[in-house]
Amino acid sequence: MGVATATALLAALGGALWLAARRFVGSRVHRLHGGGDPGLMHGKTVLITGANSGLGRATAAELLRLGARVIMGCRDRARAEEAASQLRRELCEAEGPGPNPDVGGAGELVVKELDLASLRSVRTFCQELLQEEPRLDVLINNAGVFQCPYTKTEDGFEMQFGVNHLGHFLLTSLLLGLLKSSAPSRIVVVSSKLYKYGEINFEDLNSEQSYNKSFCYSRSKLANILFTRELARRLEGTNVTVNVLHPGIVRTNLGRHIHIPLLVKPLFNLVSWAFFKTPLEGAQTSIYLASSPEVEGVSGRYFGDCKEEELLPKAMDDSVARKLWDISEVMVGILK
C-alpha cells in the first residue's frame, strides 16, 4: 500500500510538473518567435546540416513554411529522404488540399548527401552545390555529435572535434564565395552552453593523449564560438554575417550515447518531458538568426532564446581564435 501510494503521488506530481512546464514553455515559444510572415524567406536558399532529425528538422520545417528553398545536408540519404517526405506531407496538411506542397507560399526541399566526418564528402558536396546552386542566402551549421565513445573520422580526427568543428569549418570555407556573391547572407552556428567546460589544448586537439567524451564535446562547442568570432572579423565589410547560438536543453537523439540506468529512466523521461525543450522550441533561435529582420547586419554575437548573451572570457580570446583558425586550415587541407 505504501509503495502504491508513493507511486500515485509521484505520478500526480509528475503530471502537475508536466502541465506547468508545457504552459511555460509553450508561452515562451510564442514570445520568442511568434510565427513569422509565411513569405519572409521567399526566394532565399538555405542549407541546413543534419536536417533529417531533431533541431535541424524543426528548423527546416519552419523555414520551409516561411517560403525558403531548403537544402538538407545529411549523412544518411535514405533517412533524409524519409524526413523530407514527412515534412512535405505535414506542410500539405497544414496548408490544405493543393496540387503540390512545394508551390504557393511554402518553399522547396532538396536532399543532398553530406558526411561531416569525411573531408572528401564535404568537398564533393560543396563541388556539386557550387555547380547546381546560383545562390546561398543562409548556411546553418547544425549537425553535431554528442559525447560519443572515442572514435575517429575518416581522416583520423577525434569524432566530436572532427564533425562539430573541422567538418563545418571546411564546409563554410568552401561555400564562402557563394555566400559573398549572394549577400546580404547569413551563417548560423549551433553551439552549446556546455562550451563553458571546454578548453582548447593545442598540444592535443586530436585527444590522443587523453579522452574524456564530455570535455571533448565542450571543447568542440567552444571551438564553434571561437570560429564564429574569427570568421565575423574576416567577413567585415562583405555583408555576410555570422552568429552563434545555444539551443538550450532539447529532447533530441543527440544524447543517444548517454547511458541512463534502467531504474532511473522513468524519472529521467518524466523530467525531460516536463523541462526539456521540444525540437521546435530549441530551434527558435536558429530560425530567428536565419530569418529575422531584427538581426540584419548583426555579426559575431552569441545568442540564446533569441536574445544576445554574454560569453566567458575564454570564448572571446581573439589570439586563441586566430591560432585555432590557422591550425584548422592546415588540418582540413586548405593550407599545406
Salt bridges, closest charged atoms under 4 A:
GLU62 OE2 - ARG65 NH2 2.70
GLU81 OE2 - ARG77 NH2 3.63
GLU90 OE2 - ARG57 NH2 2.83
ASP102 OD2 - ARG88 NE 3.71
GLU108 OE1 - ARG69 NE 3.10
GLU128 OE1 - LYS112 NZ 3.43
GLU132 OE1 - LYS112 NZ 3.25
GLU133 OE1 - ARG69 NH1 2.50
ASP137 OD1 - ARG135 NH2 2.61
GLU154 OE1 - ARG120 NH2 2.92
GLU199 OE2 - LYS314 NZ 3.19
GLU208 OE2 - LYS152 NZ 3.50
GLU230 OE2 - ARG233 NH2 2.54
GLU230 OE2 - ARG234 NE 2.77
GLU281 OE2 - ARG22 NH2 3.16
GLU296 OE1 - ARG186 NH2 3.02
ASP305 OD1 - LYS277 NZ 2.60
GLU308 OE1 - ARG301 NH1 3.06
GLU309 OE1 - HIS246 NE2 3.06
ASP318 OD1 - ARG229 NH2 3.49
ASP326 OD1 - ARG234 NH2 3.86
